[in-house]
Amino acid sequence: MFISAETLDDALLKLYPALLARSRESMTIKASRGETAEVIGALIEIRNPRARLSRSETRGKLYSSLGELLWYLSKDNRLDFIAPYVPRYSDESEDGVTIYGGYGPRLFGPNGEGQVKRVIGLLTERPTSRRAVIQIFDKEDIANNHKEVPCTTTLQCFVRDEKLDMVVTMRSNDAYFGLPHDVFCFTMLQEIIARSLCRDVGCYRHFAGSMHIYKERWDDAQHFVDEGYQQRIAMPEMPVADPWPSISAVLDAERRIRDGDQLEASSLGLQDYWSDLVRILQIFFAKGDQSKITTLAEQISFRRYRPYILGRIRSGGEA
């Protein structure tokens, strides 16, 4: 299966009907976590990687997607970081402290000098290189039994036409829960690497050996399809500058926010792009404080985040 689309939503609106057709034709398999409708060998091309957030109320996972990205960028795999954003990770921990398959250490190494930095260095020296591969899945992941091992096998970067393309390969991909998070996190990482190379983002391609939807989500996927066409809105461009100092500042702000610090994003010396992400984190941790959420929403410079914020207000801080 090959799907080429402008945005994440455009891709989902093509993918879900194809998977649901398999469920109606009884072309399903019994996987370890339940019955699935599956396509073997699915390649999705997203031509505008910044259109990485679904506009659907059911698929627009701004807060959990941002939380998962920051978990990767924290270079750690601690459960207490990701659990507030994605509670189901609590079921994946083997020791109650870490997630064995967490991507942070695999991307950045124990001292932060890992594969991402090496890929940036390689493409700085040799922009046309085909060796800029980041390996997530390791042979040790199937040497012993684990509750969860990475679904992502590799990320490969290409500088072509002065832009950075990314190809992500997955051994397995839950099209309903996993895919929207994966597209958000990996296209953000694509843009971070691109800015580190003083380049713009190109095309994003996402290949899954097994692309599937679990039976308990078939109705939800159909509901998304029935919602119909979503307005095409992309996130703003990441500032043209070294992104890593700003990422460090956002990670520090995240720690302070979860510790209850009443910080002002405008006081951090960040550009609007990064300050907005800090305010989104503040809105997430504001929980049911509707007054605080409303005040923070008014400070957001990119107004098109507003639908996600309004969804959180309507749900009493649980969206």
C-alpha positions as CSV (number, residue, x, y, z in Angstrom):
1,M,0.0,0.0,0.0
2,F,1.2,3.5,-0.9
3,I,-0.4,6.7,0.3
4,S,0.8,10.1,-0.7
5,A,-0.8,13.0,1.0
6,E,-0.3,16.7,1.9
7,T,-1.1,16.4,5.6
8,L,-1.5,13.8,8.4
9,D,-5.3,14.1,8.2
10,D,-5.3,13.5,4.4
11,A,-3.2,10.4,5.0
12,L,-5.5,9.1,7.7
13,L,-8.6,9.6,5.6
14,K,-7.0,7.3,3.0
15,L,-5.5,4.8,5.4
16,Y,-8.5,4.1,7.7
17,P,-11.0,3.1,5.0
18,A,-8.5,0.7,3.6
19,L,-7.9,-1.0,6.9
20,L,-11.6,-1.0,7.8
21,A,-12.4,-2.6,4.5
22,R,-10.2,-5.5,5.6
23,S,-12.2,-5.8,8.8
24,R,-15.5,-6.0,6.9
25,E,-14.0,-8.7,4.6
26,S,-12.9,-10.7,7.6
27,M,-9.2,-10.3,6.6
28,T,-8.0,-10.0,10.2
29,I,-5.4,-11.6,12.4
30,K,-5.3,-12.5,16.0
31,A,-2.3,-10.6,17.4
32,S,-0.9,-10.7,20.9
33,R,-3.0,-7.7,21.9
34,G,-6.2,-8.7,20.1
35,E,-7.8,-8.9,16.7
36,T,-6.6,-6.4,14.1
37,A,-7.3,-5.3,10.6
38,E,-3.9,-5.3,9.0
39,V,-2.0,-4.2,5.9
40,I,1.4,-5.7,5.4
41,G,3.9,-3.2,3.9
42,A,2.3,0.3,4.1
43,L,4.2,3.4,2.9
44,I,2.8,6.8,3.8
45,E,4.3,10.0,2.3
46,I,3.5,13.3,3.9
47,R,4.5,16.2,1.7
48,N,4.1,18.9,4.3
49,P,5.6,17.5,7.5
50,R,4.5,20.6,9.5
51,A,0.9,19.6,9.0
52,R,1.6,17.0,11.7
53,L,-1.4,17.6,14.0
54,S,-4.8,16.2,13.2
55,R,-7.6,18.7,13.1
56,S,-10.1,16.0,14.3
57,E,-11.3,16.2,17.9
58,T,-10.6,12.4,18.2
59,R,-7.1,12.4,16.6
60,G,-5.8,15.9,17.6
61,K,-3.4,14.7,20.3
62,L,-1.4,17.9,20.9
63,Y,-0.6,17.4,24.6
64,S,0.3,13.7,24.6
65,S,2.3,14.1,21.3
66,L,4.3,17.0,22.7
67,G,4.9,15.2,25.9
68,E,6.2,12.1,24.1
69,L,8.5,14.3,22.0
70,L,9.9,15.9,25.1
71,W,10.4,12.5,26.7
72,Y,12.6,11.5,23.7
73,L,14.5,14.8,23.9
74,S,15.0,14.4,27.6
75,K,17.4,11.6,26.6
76,D,15.9,9.4,29.4
77,N,13.4,6.6,29.6
78,R,11.8,7.3,33.0
79,L,8.2,6.3,33.5
80,D,7.4,9.3,35.7
81,F,8.2,11.7,32.8
82,I,5.8,10.1,30.2
83,A,3.1,8.8,32.5
84,P,1.2,12.1,32.9
85,Y,1.0,12.5,29.1
86,V,0.4,8.8,28.1
87,P,-0.8,6.9,31.1
88,R,-0.9,3.6,29.3
89,Y,2.9,3.5,29.5
90,S,2.5,2.5,33.2
91,D,1.4,-0.9,31.9
92,E,4.7,-1.2,29.9
93,S,7.2,-0.7,32.7
94,E,9.0,-3.8,34.0
95,D,10.4,-2.2,37.1
96,G,8.0,0.7,37.8
97,V,10.7,3.2,37.1
98,T,11.7,3.0,33.4
99,I,10.4,1.9,30.1
100,Y,12.7,-0.7,28.5
101,G,11.9,0.4,25.0
102,G,12.0,4.2,25.6
103,Y,13.5,6.0,22.7
104,G,15.5,8.7,24.5
105,P,18.6,6.7,25.4
106,R,18.5,5.0,22.0
107,L,18.4,8.3,20.1
108,F,20.9,10.2,22.3
109,G,22.9,7.7,24.3
110,P,23.5,7.8,28.0
111,N,25.5,11.0,27.9
112,G,23.6,12.8,25.1
113,E,26.3,12.2,22.5
114,G,24.3,9.6,20.6
115,Q,23.1,8.9,17.1
116,V,21.2,12.1,16.5
117,K,24.4,14.2,17.0
118,R,26.4,11.8,14.9
119,V,23.9,12.0,12.0
120,I,24.0,15.9,12.2
121,G,27.8,15.7,12.1
122,L,27.8,13.3,9.2
123,L,25.3,15.4,7.1
124,T,27.3,18.5,7.9
125,E,30.4,17.0,6.4
126,R,28.8,14.9,3.7
127,P,25.3,16.3,2.8
128,T,24.6,13.6,0.2
129,S,25.5,10.7,2.4
130,R,23.2,7.7,2.6
131,R,24.6,6.6,5.9
132,A,22.6,8.9,8.1
133,V,20.7,6.1,9.8
134,I,19.5,6.1,13.4
135,Q,18.8,2.6,14.7
136,I,16.1,2.3,17.4
137,F,15.3,-1.5,17.4
138,D,18.3,-3.6,18.5
139,K,19.0,-7.3,18.2
140,E,18.9,-7.5,22.0
141,D,15.2,-6.5,21.9
142,I,14.3,-10.1,20.9
143,A,17.1,-11.9,22.8
144,N,14.9,-11.8,25.9
145,N,11.2,-11.3,26.6
146,H,10.1,-7.7,27.4
147,K,6.7,-6.1,28.0
148,E,7.4,-3.6,25.2
149,V,10.1,-3.3,22.6
150,P,10.4,-0.4,20.1
151,C,8.0,-0.4,17.2
152,T,10.4,1.8,15.3
153,T,13.4,0.2,13.7
154,T,15.2,3.0,11.9
155,L,15.1,6.7,11.0
156,Q,17.1,7.7,7.9
157,C,17.8,11.3,6.9
158,F,18.6,12.6,3.4
159,V,19.6,16.0,2.3
160,R,18.1,16.5,-1.2
161,D,17.3,19.7,-3.0
162,E,18.7,21.6,-0.1
163,K,16.0,20.1,2.2
164,L,16.0,17.3,4.8
165,D,13.9,14.3,4.0
166,M,13.2,11.6,6.5
167,V,12.3,8.0,6.1
168,V,11.0,6.1,9.2
169,T,10.7,2.4,9.2
170,M,8.4,0.6,11.7
171,R,8.2,-3.1,12.4
172,S,4.6,-2.6,13.6
173,N,2.3,0.4,13.8
174,D,-1.0,0.9,15.5
175,A,-2.7,3.2,13.0
176,Y,-5.2,4.7,15.5
177,F,-3.1,5.4,18.6
178,G,0.5,5.1,17.5
179,L,0.6,6.7,14.1
180,P,-0.5,10.2,14.9
181,H,2.0,10.3,17.8
182,D,4.8,8.9,15.6
183,V,4.2,11.4,12.8
184,F,4.2,14.3,15.2
185,C,7.4,13.2,17.1
186,F,9.4,12.1,14.1
187,T,8.5,15.1,11.9
188,M,9.4,17.4,14.8
189,L,12.8,15.5,15.1
190,Q,13.1,15.9,11.3
191,E,12.7,19.7,11.6
192,I,15.1,19.8,14.6
193,I,17.8,18.0,12.6
194,A,17.0,20.2,9.5
195,R,17.5,23.4,11.6
196,S,20.7,22.0,13.1
197,L,21.9,21.7,9.5
198,C,20.6,25.2,8.6
199,R,18.1,23.6,6.2
200,D,14.4,23.4,5.7
201,V,12.3,20.2,6.0
202,G,11.5,18.2,2.8
203,C,9.3,15.2,2.6
204,Y,8.4,12.7,5.3
205,R,8.0,9.0,4.5
206,H,6.7,6.4,7.0
207,F,6.9,2.7,6.3
208,A,5.3,0.0,8.5
209,G,5.8,-3.7,8.1
210,S,2.4,-4.2,9.8
211,M,0.0,-1.3,9.8
212,H,-3.1,-2.2,11.7
213,I,-6.1,-1.1,13.8
214,Y,-7.3,-3.1,16.8
215,K,-10.9,-4.3,16.7
216,E,-11.9,-2.1,19.7
217,R,-11.0,1.0,17.7
218,W,-12.7,0.1,14.4
219,D,-15.8,2.2,15.3
220,D,-13.6,5.1,16.4
221,A,-11.7,5.0,13.1
222,Q,-15.0,5.0,11.2
223,H,-16.2,8.0,13.2
224,F,-13.0,9.8,12.2
225,V,-13.7,9.0,8.5
226,D,-17.3,10.1,8.9
227,E,-16.1,13.5,10.3
228,G,-14.9,14.1,6.8
229,Y,-12.4,16.6,5.4
230,Q,-10.4,18.5,7.9
231,Q,-9.0,22.0,7.3
232,R,-5.4,22.0,6.3
233,I,-3.4,23.8,9.0
234,A,0.3,23.4,9.6
235,M,2.3,24.3,12.6
236,P,4.5,27.4,12.2
237,E,8.1,27.0,10.9
238,M,10.7,26.3,13.6
239,P,12.9,29.4,13.9
240,V,16.0,29.4,11.7
241,A,18.6,29.0,14.3
242,D,20.3,26.3,16.4
243,P,17.3,24.7,18.1
244,W,19.1,22.9,20.9
245,P,19.5,25.8,23.4
246,S,15.7,26.5,23.1
247,I,15.0,22.7,23.5
248,S,17.0,22.7,26.7
249,A,15.0,25.8,27.9
250,V,11.7,24.1,27.1
251,L,12.7,20.9,28.9
252,D,13.8,22.9,32.0
253,A,10.4,24.8,31.9
254,E,8.6,21.5,31.6
255,R,10.3,20.3,34.8
256,R,9.5,23.5,36.6
257,I,5.8,23.4,35.5
258,R,5.2,19.9,36.7
259,D,6.8,20.9,40.0
260,G,4.3,23.6,40.4
261,D,6.4,26.7,39.4
262,Q,4.2,29.5,38.3
263,L,6.6,30.7,35.6
264,E,6.0,33.3,32.8
265,A,6.9,31.9,29.4
266,S,7.6,35.5,28.2
267,S,10.4,35.8,30.8
268,L,12.4,32.8,29.4
269,G,14.0,34.7,26.5
270,L,12.5,32.4,23.9
271,Q,11.1,33.1,20.5
272,D,7.3,32.9,20.1
273,Y,7.5,29.4,18.6
274,W,9.1,27.9,21.7
275,S,7.2,30.1,24.2
276,D,4.0,28.7,22.7
277,L,5.1,25.2,23.5
278,V,5.8,26.2,27.1
279,R,2.3,27.7,27.4
280,I,0.8,24.5,25.9
281,L,2.6,22.6,28.7
282,Q,1.3,25.0,31.3
283,I,-2.3,24.5,29.9
284,F,-1.8,20.7,30.1
285,F,-0.7,20.8,33.8
286,A,-3.4,23.4,34.7
287,K,-5.8,20.5,34.7
288,G,-9.3,21.8,35.7
289,D,-8.2,25.5,36.3
290,Q,-10.4,26.9,33.6
291,S,-9.4,30.6,34.4
292,K,-5.7,29.8,34.1
293,I,-6.2,27.9,30.9
294,T,-8.2,30.7,29.3
295,T,-5.5,33.3,30.4
296,L,-2.7,31.2,28.9
297,A,-4.7,30.6,25.7
298,E,-4.9,34.3,25.2
299,Q,-1.1,34.5,25.4
300,I,-0.5,31.9,22.6
301,S,0.9,33.7,19.6
302,F,0.0,31.0,17.0
303,R,-3.8,31.3,17.1
304,R,-4.3,28.0,15.3
305,Y,-3.5,26.1,18.4
306,R,-6.8,27.4,19.8
307,P,-9.0,24.4,18.8
308,Y,-6.9,22.1,20.9
309,I,-7.0,24.5,23.8
310,L,-10.8,25.0,23.5
311,G,-11.1,21.2,23.5
312,R,-9.3,21.1,26.8
313,I,-11.5,23.8,28.2
314,R,-14.7,21.9,27.1
315,S,-13.5,18.7,28.7
316,G,-12.5,20.3,32.0
317,G,-8.8,19.8,31.4
318,E,-8.9,16.2,30.4
319,A,-8.6,16.5,26.6
